[in-house]
Amino acid sequence: MRSNLSLSDEGRLIMCNTPAKVLVALVVCAGMVSLGWARTLRTKAGRTGPTVSQLVSRIQQSQEQGDKIHSYIVKWEVTGEGRCSFMGGGRRKMRVYKERVTDGKRFYYCEKKWGNCLMGEDILITKDDPKVRARLWDGQTYFFWGKLPTVFIEQLARRRFKTADERAEFVQSRAGSVSIRGREPAKPPAHNALINISMGHLQGDVERIDKILRQADTISVRKEMERVGESLCYVIDAVSRHGKHKVWIDPEHGYNIARARVLKGPGHIKIGAWGQPETLSYSLDNVRFRKIDDVWVAMEADRKYDEKYASGDFMTSDTHYRQIEVVFDPNHEARRSFDPNIPDGWKVRFKGFQAIDGKQEFTWRDGAVVNGKGGKVDFLGRAAGPKAEHRKHGL
């Protein structure tokens, strides 16, 4: 299962608009599985402790425990820099703030980005005026809202219009926008996107790490444990059609990955930020864990990523991931987790509401939609019938 944050979000973390992945660690019990999952299985002679199959079982059990957590609030940020030929020349820096909330049925997701992170533009976006994207399913209505940075809109206005009045009108018209639908999204976010960097899904992989290890052509656990930070870790080396993997498994923190190295070349199964790279490398370091409600959560980590394409294009990134808040089973009603937190003055469009005149202009104000005369618009319960079609929509 993939993370809710799309791979493009994670892969383009520094270079473009993107899903991140989840970094969750859970305490689990030991287990045994059949040795038939790899064509070659080797355990270093003389070593004691769990076998490869036992370690992989413990990783699997840890990841599967995450599926039992259906209600949470997670807030995190990613900072870093990199280069990308697809985005334009020069080194780019970006900071991303993300928030994900769900009770297993309803969900809210918000992303804010700033830095010089717009494709083809060398503009410095400030934290006070970031690029914003958000979506919410509150059980009745599906909301999208977002905006581009004002500094970018002003630059577009200078390019397109000659007079100050024309520019001012354009900037005003391009303020934040809201799209409201009366139907549940056809493809809701995947549940396993608990936290946006996954111990189970390493960058560039299309499957969870325990599944990849079970497909290994050769796999071994080293005789000696290695220290990573304050923990002694088991070291697994594996070669498969998914590439070369080296992972340090931390038994003190729920048998999760404390360090990782991934190398993929031509012919290996992989997915990149911009398609199918010819080569890909990824490293995960400096993971710091914290136990929350008997769940080991990775609160910080450093990541490096490098893609090279046959066309000569490339992408590199060097990022730091940090958890801001993690709450399991929160009181969503008290927190008003699924109220639309939309700024006043943003333009509103409706999709699939038969009783709403789409030619009118609507605005969001004081937690409600108002028409051109300032009257509130009651749109709940007015969604289109069963024949209404879902359409992919982005802000």
Stockholm file with secondary structure:
# STOCKHOLM 1.0

chainA/1-395         MRSNLSLSDEGRLIMCNTPAKVLVALVVCAGMVSLGWARTLRTKAGRTGPTVSQLVSRIQQSQEQGDKIHSYIVKWEVTGEGRCSFMGGGRRKMRVYKERVTDGKRFYYCEKKWGNCLMGEDILITKDDPKVRARLWDGQTYFFWGKLPTVFIEQLARRRFKTADERAEFVQSRAGSVSIRGREPAKPPAHNALINISMGHLQGDVERIDKILRQADTISVRKEMERVGESLCYVIDAVSRHGKHKVWIDPEHGYNIARARVLKGPGHIKIGAWGQPETLSYSLDNVRFRKIDDVWVAMEADRKYDEKYASGDFMTSDTHYRQIEVVFDPNHEARRSFDPNIPDGWKVRFKGFQAIDGKQEFTWRDGAVVNGKGGKVDFLGRAAGPKAEHRKHGL
#=GR chainA/1-395 SS CCCSSCHHHHHTTTTSCCCCCCCBCCCCCCCCCCGGGCSCEEECTTCCSCCHHHHHHHHHHHHHHHTTCCCEEEEEEEEEEEEETTTEEEEEEEEEEEEEEESSSCEEEEEEEEESCSTTCCCCBCTTSCEEEEEEECSSCEEEEEECCHHHHHHHHHHHCSSHHHHHHHHHHTSCEEEEESSCCSSCCCTTCSSSSCSSSCTTCSSCHHHHHHTCSEEEECSSCEEETTEEEEEEEEEETTEEEEEEEEGGGTTEEEEEEEEECTTSCCCBTTBCCSEEEEEEEEEEEEEETTEEEEEEEEEEEEEECTTSCEEEEEEEEEEEEEEESCCHHHHTTTSCCCCTTCEEEEESBTTSCTTSCEEEETTEEECTTSCBCCCTTCBCCTTCCCCCCCC
#=GC SS_cons         CCCSSCHHHHHTTTTSCCCCCCCBCCCCCCCCCCGGGCSCEEECTTCCSCCHHHHHHHHHHHHHHHTTCCCEEEEEEEEEEEEETTTEEEEEEEEEEEEEEESSSCEEEEEEEEESCSTTCCCCBCTTSCEEEEEEECSSCEEEEEECCHHHHHHHHHHHCSSHHHHHHHHHHTSCEEEEESSCCSSCCCTTCSSSSCSSSCTTCSSCHHHHHHTCSEEEECSSCEEETTEEEEEEEEEETTEEEEEEEEGGGTTEEEEEEEEECTTSCCCBTTBCCSEEEEEEEEEEEEEETTEEEEEEEEEEEEEECTTSCEEEEEEEEEEEEEEESCCHHHHTTTSCCCCTTCEEEEESBTTSCTTSCEEEETTEEECTTSCBCCCTTCBCCTTCCCCCCCC
//
